[in-house]
Structure formats: structure tokens, C-alpha cells
């Protein structure tokens, strides 16, 4: 009787988890369909090619092109993920491999707590502290630039990469570490040649989630990367102090829905590509 009740309980839990997973997929699907329906006018009115690759947004002439928005969002996302990887993975290595237990027990909850901070708070901090620092350092007018947006989004993505990478590194079996050190490897050699390669699928998962968050956030960086009187296609990725436009930053309703559809499509494509790369690497590690 007890075994039967246990089986029923496990089956119920499995069904609930399945329903939760399917519900998430259905919600995303309905959002995608809604944006496609609402944004169809933008593509029909302007033409798909002109809307996506056009470089001019002129309400007075009815010309709407979102190439500056796509490029601006891409630059900010690349910069943010690069910032988060450079600082996030070493932080995860420190927490999981090098930090004393007492320090680790304090730092880990603190890092996880950063995920719960609303994005609008990050935006306010960016305006008050980050823009002021950039303005004083580079003698800028007000500090608005895609460098500011990249740093701000990178800080927002840091907790995701640190937390998931830390879990992935911690999950590497101790036998691998002990075997490596028994063969004469130093602690750092063990981390670099044994632990990190084994944890890469988990680290890639954290990077994927960080890409999704960086690509989907527009409200905070509207305060730091764009202004209402400037912006456009940056002349070079090596000019990080330029102003830019971002996907989601426009005020014509029908065309705004079109930019939102492009944004969610880009996020889905980037995440799909990253998942494929992660799975291929995972299979390679299994062999």
C-alpha cells in the first residue's frame, strides 16, 4: 500500500512538472504569435527588407528602418556578455575552488541576491554612478554611450553566470581533482585542465541565460546608452562612447510592435544557436 501511494505521488509530481514545462512553452508561443500579428503591419507597410535593413527612422516621411536598433542592441549584448564572462567565470572559480568556506557561505547568497534586484534599480544606479564616472573620466557631455549600457547589463548578467558556473564547477566529481593532483598536477593545473573542461557545458548554460537577459533588457540601458535626441549606427565597435538606438526604443505603435517581434526573434535565435553549441560540446565531452 505504501509503495503504491509512493508511485502515485511520484507520478503526480511528474505530471505537474510536465504541465509547468508545457505551460511555459505555450505562454512563449502565444507571446510570439501576438507580436507577429501586431507587428505584421510594419512589415507589410514598409517591406521586410526595408524595415529590417533600413537605416532611417523618419516619422514625418513615413520611413521606418530598424538596422540602427539591431546593431545597437547587438553591440550592447556582445559587450555585456563579454564583461560578464571576463568577471563572472573567474569569480565562480574563486567561489567554488579557492574561497574559504566561511567566505564562500557569505558571498554565494550575496551574489544570488543580486538577481532579485529590479532592473529599474540597476538603471537608476547606472545614471547616478556610472554615467557620472564616464563623464568625468572621458570628458563627455553626459556619459550616455553603449559602453555604459554594456557595463550596466554586464553587471546585471554577472549573478547568472557566477551562480550557474559555480554550480557546474562544484558538480565536477572530486575523484577527477584527486586523480589529477595524485599524478603531480598543481591545484591551478587541475582547475585549468580538468575541472574547467568538465564544467564547460554548465558554464555555457549560464552564458546562454546571460545572453537572453542582456538581449531582452531595454529599460535600464535606455537611461545610459541612448538619449531621445541622438543615436544611430555606431561607426565602429571600437568607438564605445557613441550613442545608439536599441530595439524597443521607438514610439510609433505599429512599428514598435514590429521591433518587438524582431527583438524576441533575435533572442530566440541566439539562444537556439547557443544551445546547439552547448549540446555538441556536451556530446564531445561524453565521447
Protein Blocks (a to p, Z undefined) as FASTA:
>chain_A
ZZmmmmmmmmmmmmmmmmmmmmmmmmmmmmmmmmmmmmmmmmmmnopklmmmpcbdcfkn
opacfklmmmmmmmmmmmmmmmmmmmmmmmmmmmmmmmcfklmmmmmmmmmmmmmpcfkl
mmmmmmmmmmmmmmmmnopanopafklmmmmmmmmmmmmmmmmmmmmmmmpcfklmmmmm
mnopafklmmmmmmmmmmmmmmmmmmmmmmmmmmmpmklmmmmmpcfkgccddfbfklmk
bccddehiacbfklmmmmmmmmmmmmmmmmmmmmmmmmmmmmmmmZZ
